[in-house]
Amino acid sequence: MTAQLNARGDVAVLVPAAGAGLRLGPGGPKALRLLAGEPLLVHAIRRIAAAGSVRVIVVAAPAAEVEAVQELLAPVAPVTVVAGGAERQESVALALAAVPAGVDIVLVHDAARALTPPQLIEAVAAAVRAGHPAVIPVLPVVDTIKEVGPGPELEVVLGTVDRAVLRSVQTPQGFRHDVLAAAHATAADSLTDDAGLVEKAGVPVTCVPGSELALKITRPLDLILAEALLHVS
């Protein structure tokens, strides 16, 4: 049976959390690394559960950690935990299979974006509810971006990319349930995000403003920054 939060909610949030997080340094699964004394996954689930339209949360955990993750999250929110796969895309598909019928909006969210505010979750869901089949939160790119290529010794600049048309993509990414299911069912390539899958299927992807709090915790320095941001999240 799938654990539920708000029976009137129309949103399921999938959290692929089976990755090792090698760039974060030695340690256990990335989602279980500590931020201010609590696992990243706990911070993420707490904020997801605070979004009023969320009905179901499904976490894809490392296969060996399913029971431990269930126990960890039980005091935080009603969560369904399934065994994840070797790749993120597989974990999302396995979590999607656990979403009950009748939940028409599905969000996919990285546990590493542990400080994502509930307001951003609701904004993405609202855009899908308004009729957009796929929605991503984005931020403007602030750095100058160079296209480079190999040189005789070091890389050389081939050109400067116009950053006015570039955006940095965050999660949660939102989809109509049928759109995400069809994209996974027909996926031929492994991509880094679910919006990429639906793009390849020819589905238009809409952007909403992201949040500085939804930073992805990938490196040790990101943990330091996230701790500094905890008091405003």
C-alpha positions in Angstrom: 0.0 0.0 0.0 1.3 3.5 -0.9 1.7 5.9 2.0 -0.2 9.1 1.6 -0.1 12.7 3.0 -3.0 14.8 1.8 -5.8 12.7 0.5 -7.0 15.7 -1.6 -3.6 16.3 -3.0 -3.0 15.7 -6.7 0.8 15.5 -6.7 3.2 12.6 -6.4 6.9 13.4 -5.7 9.5 10.9 -6.8 12.9 11.2 -5.0 15.7 9.1 -6.6 18.1 8.6 -3.7 20.2 5.6 -4.6 23.3 7.4 -5.9 26.7 7.1 -4.3 27.6 10.7 -4.6 31.3 10.2 -5.3 32.0 13.9 -5.9 30.9 14.5 -2.3 33.9 12.5 -1.1 34.1 9.1 0.7 31.1 8.0 2.7 27.7 6.3 2.3 25.0 7.0 -0.2 24.8 10.7 -1.1 21.2 11.2 0.2 22.2 9.9 3.6 25.2 12.2 4.1 24.7 14.6 7.0 23.8 18.3 6.8 23.7 20.0 10.2 23.4 16.6 11.8 20.6 15.2 9.7 20.7 13.3 6.3 20.1 15.3 3.2 17.1 13.1 2.5 15.4 14.1 5.7 15.8 17.8 4.9 14.4 17.2 1.4 11.4 15.1 2.6 10.5 17.6 5.3 10.2 20.3 2.7 8.3 18.2 0.2 5.8 17.2 2.9 5.2 20.8 3.7 3.8 21.4 0.2 0.0 21.1 0.6 -0.8 19.6 -2.8 1.5 16.6 -2.3 -0.4 13.4 -1.8 2.4 10.8 -2.3 6.1 10.7 -1.8 8.1 7.8 -3.3 11.8 7.4 -2.5 14.0 5.1 -4.5 16.7 4.1 -2.0 19.8 1.9 -2.3 18.6 -1.7 -2.4 20.5 -2.6 0.7 19.1 0.5 2.6 15.3 0.2 2.0 14.4 -0.8 5.5 16.8 1.7 7.1 15.4 4.5 4.9 11.8 3.6 5.9 12.8 3.8 9.5 14.6 7.0 9.0 11.7 8.8 7.3 8.8 7.4 9.3 9.0 10.2 11.9 9.2 12.8 9.1 6.3 12.0 6.8 4.4 9.1 5.2 6.7 7.9 2.5 6.8 4.9 0.2 10.3 3.5 -0.2 11.3 1.2 -3.1 14.6 -0.2 -4.1 16.3 2.0 -6.7 18.4 1.0 -9.7 22.0 1.3 -10.8 21.3 4.5 -12.7 19.1 7.5 -11.8 16.8 6.9 -14.7 16.1 3.4 -13.6 15.4 4.6 -10.0 12.9 7.2 -11.3 11.1 4.5 -13.4 10.9 2.2 -10.3 9.5 5.0 -8.2 7.0 6.0 -10.9 5.7 2.4 -10.9 4.7 2.8 -7.2 2.5 5.9 -7.8 -1.2 5.0 -7.4 -3.7 5.5 -10.2 -5.5 8.8 -10.1 -2.5 11.0 -9.2 -2.1 13.0 -12.4 0.9 15.3 -11.6 4.3 13.7 -10.9 7.3 15.7 -9.8 10.9 14.3 -9.8 13.2 15.8 -7.2 16.8 15.4 -6.3 17.5 14.6 -2.6 20.7 16.6 -3.1 18.6 19.7 -3.4 17.7 19.4 0.2 16.8 23.0 0.9 14.3 23.4 -1.9 11.4 25.5 -0.5 7.8 24.1 -0.6 6.8 27.2 -2.5 8.9 26.1 -5.5 7.4 22.6 -5.3 3.9 24.2 -5.5 4.9 26.5 -8.3 6.0 23.6 -10.5 2.9 21.6 -9.7 0.7 24.6 -10.4 2.2 25.0 -13.9 1.5 21.4 -14.7 -2.0 21.8 -13.3 -2.5 24.8 -15.6 -2.0 22.6 -18.6 1.8 22.5 -19.3 2.8 18.8 -19.8 6.4 19.3 -18.6 7.8 22.0 -16.3 11.2 22.8 -15.0 12.5 25.4 -12.5 15.4 27.5 -13.9 17.8 30.2 -12.9 19.6 32.6 -15.3 23.3 31.7 -16.0 25.4 34.4 -14.4 28.9 33.3 -15.5 30.4 33.9 -18.9 30.3 30.7 -20.9 33.0 29.7 -23.3 32.9 27.0 -25.9 36.4 25.3 -25.9 38.2 22.7 -27.8 41.5 20.8 -27.7 44.7 22.8 -28.3 48.3 21.7 -28.7 48.9 21.7 -24.9 45.8 23.3 -23.2 42.2 23.8 -24.2 41.6 26.8 -26.4 38.5 29.0 -26.7 36.3 28.5 -29.8 33.7 31.1 -29.0 31.6 32.8 -26.4 28.1 31.5 -25.8 25.3 34.1 -25.3 24.3 33.5 -21.7 21.1 35.5 -22.2 19.5 32.4 -23.7 21.0 29.9 -21.2 19.4 28.7 -18.0 20.6 26.5 -15.1 18.0 23.7 -14.5 16.9 22.7 -11.0 14.4 20.2 -9.6 11.6 19.4 -8.9 10.7 18.8 -12.5 7.0 18.4 -13.0 5.1 16.3 -15.6 1.7 14.9 -16.4 1.8 11.4 -15.2 1.1 10.0 -18.7 3.8 12.1 -20.3 6.5 11.0 -17.8 5.4 7.3 -18.0 5.5 7.3 -21.8 8.9 9.0 -21.9 10.4 6.4 -19.6 8.7 3.5 -21.5 10.3 4.6 -24.8 13.6 5.9 -23.6 16.5 4.7 -25.7 19.3 6.7 -24.1 20.3 7.4 -20.5 20.0 11.2 -19.8 20.8 13.3 -16.8 17.3 14.6 -16.2 13.7 13.6 -16.9 13.0 16.8 -18.9 15.6 15.5 -21.4 13.6 12.4 -21.9 10.3 14.2 -22.6 12.2 16.7 -24.9 13.4 13.7 -27.0 9.8 12.5 -27.2 8.8 15.9 -28.7 7.0 17.2 -25.7 7.4 21.0 -25.0 9.0 21.8 -21.7 8.0 25.0 -19.9 10.2 27.0 -17.5 9.3 28.6 -14.2 11.6 30.7 -11.9 13.8 28.6 -9.7 15.2 29.3 -6.2 18.7 30.0 -5.0 17.8 27.7 -2.1 17.4 24.8 -4.4 21.1 24.4 -5.0 22.4 20.9 -5.6 24.7 19.6 -2.9 27.4 17.9 -5.0 30.8 18.8 -3.5 32.1 19.3 0.1 32.0 23.1 -0.4 28.2 22.8 -1.2 27.6 21.3 2.3 29.2 24.4 3.9 27.1 26.7 1.8 23.9 24.7 2.6 24.6 24.9 6.3 24.9 28.7 6.0 21.5 28.8 4.1 19.6 26.6 6.6 18.4 29.5 8.6 16.6 31.1 5.7 15.1 27.9 4.1 
